[in-house]
Amino acid sequence: MEGWMGGGMVLPQYRRRGIGATLTVELESIARKLGYKKIYSGTSTANSLLERSGWSYIETVLYGGDNVSIYEKAL
């Protein structure tokens, strides 16, 4: 089973405090508990966060006029 992780946004004034990393870990944990074996995420701003968290880059796509990088992570 595969799914998407999305909506984990942190307001600019609260970034660089580990909040995004904590959200990512918790969302991964929930997906794992729900039985997902692989999850995907798209971002135009949090590439380094996903890469530091062990996600693998797949490709960049144009979505709504923005370049969005697509990542995957095996759980």
C-alpha positions in Angstrom: 0.0 0.0 0.0 1.3 3.5 -0.9 0.1 7.0 0.0 1.0 10.7 0.0 2.2 12.9 2.8 1.0 16.5 2.5 -0.1 19.6 4.3 2.8 19.6 6.8 3.4 23.4 6.6 5.3 25.5 9.1 4.9 29.3 9.2 8.2 31.1 8.3 8.6 32.6 11.7 8.6 29.1 13.3 11.0 27.5 10.8 14.5 26.2 11.8 13.2 24.9 15.1 12.8 21.2 14.2 9.0 21.5 13.9 9.0 20.3 10.2 11.3 17.4 11.1 9.0 16.4 14.0 5.9 16.6 11.8 7.6 14.5 9.1 8.6 11.8 11.6 5.1 11.7 13.1 3.4 11.5 9.7 5.7 8.7 8.7 4.8 6.9 11.9 1.1 7.2 11.3 1.5 6.0 7.8 3.5 3.0 9.0 0.8 2.2 11.6 -1.9 2.4 8.9 0.0 -0.3 6.9 1.6 1.9 4.2 4.8 0.4 2.8 5.9 3.5 0.8 4.8 7.1 0.9 5.3 10.1 -1.4 5.5 13.8 -0.9 5.8 16.9 -3.1 7.5 20.1 -2.1 8.7 23.4 -3.6 10.5 24.6 -0.4 11.4 21.7 1.9 13.8 19.6 -0.2 16.6 19.6 2.3 14.2 18.6 5.1 13.0 15.6 3.2 16.5 14.6 2.1 17.8 14.9 5.7 14.9 12.7 6.7 15.9 9.9 4.4 13.5 10.6 1.5 14.6 9.8 -2.1 14.2 12.4 -4.9 12.2 11.1 -7.9 11.6 14.0 -10.2 10.5 17.6 -10.5 7.1 18.4 -12.1 5.3 21.7 -12.9 2.2 22.1 -10.7 0.2 25.2 -10.6 3.0 27.2 -12.1 5.5 26.1 -9.6 8.3 23.5 -9.8 7.5 20.8 -7.3 10.0 18.1 -6.3 8.5 14.6 -5.8 10.1 12.4 -3.1 9.4 8.8 -1.9 10.2 6.9 1.3 10.0 3.2 2.0 8.6 2.5 5.4 
